[in-house]
């Protein structure tokens, strides 16, 4: 299925820095609760992410990630997820995070 350039421009993908990571035992599949700083324009957003296989909590702190920030909030096991952290599924169907190849300013848009 093809999309137009206008469709792509509707997706607001931004770089942000993880500033807090918590276990999420209520989730159906193993996940963390992330708090991510997207800079002054976007602010702080929360996300649930099924990334426990490849990442320890302490390794995620201060790591920059890429996320979609303009989805509506979604309730996941009583937790409000406000953005979608992006990743790629590996051969075992576990998520590998997408992140900038070098440090960028929080809130920078993917384009």
Order of alpha helices (4+ residues) and beta strands (2+ residues): alpha-beta-beta-alpha-beta-alpha-beta-beta-beta-beta-beta-beta
